[in-house]
């Protein structure tokens, strides 16, 4: 499970920020801590997960359960990336 959480954290970081430095600053952790989680699959502490969910609440359900519910605004980074691509190309339905 720990490597799964690390993968998900990396996916959120890649969609929402320009890199580890910005992501770490936004959630209030050391960049080295984030590197350790992403590179070794170390289990993130609850306060780190809470900080991510507070910063990007739309990923909470997906981060914790791997489920999404777009009607409730709960998406995955993959869905968010697709939405952004559609907006750029002008093919979104919003």
Secondary structure in CASP SS format (residue, H / E / C, confidence):
PFRMAT SS
TARGET T0000
AUTHOR 0000-0000-0000
METHOD secondary structure of the structure
MODEL  1
X C 1.00
X H 1.00
X H 1.00
X H 1.00
X H 1.00
X H 1.00
X H 1.00
X H 1.00
X H 1.00
X H 1.00
X H 1.00
X H 1.00
X H 1.00
X H 1.00
X H 1.00
X H 1.00
X C 1.00
X C 1.00
X C 1.00
X H 1.00
X H 1.00
X H 1.00
X H 1.00
X H 1.00
X H 1.00
X H 1.00
X H 1.00
X C 1.00
X C 1.00
X C 1.00
X H 1.00
X H 1.00
X H 1.00
X H 1.00
X H 1.00
X H 1.00
X H 1.00
X H 1.00
X H 1.00
X H 1.00
X C 1.00
X C 1.00
X C 1.00
X C 1.00
X C 1.00
X H 1.00
X H 1.00
X H 1.00
X H 1.00
X H 1.00
X H 1.00
X H 1.00
X H 1.00
X H 1.00
X H 1.00
X C 1.00
X H 1.00
X H 1.00
X H 1.00
X H 1.00
X H 1.00
X H 1.00
X H 1.00
X H 1.00
X H 1.00
X C 1.00
X C 1.00
X C 1.00
X E 1.00
X H 1.00
X H 1.00
X H 1.00
X C 1.00
X E 1.00
X C 1.00
X C 1.00
X H 1.00
X H 1.00
X H 1.00
X H 1.00
X H 1.00
X H 1.00
X H 1.00
X H 1.00
X H 1.00
X H 1.00
X H 1.00
X H 1.00
X H 1.00
X C 1.00
X C 1.00
X C 1.00
X C 1.00
X C 1.00
END
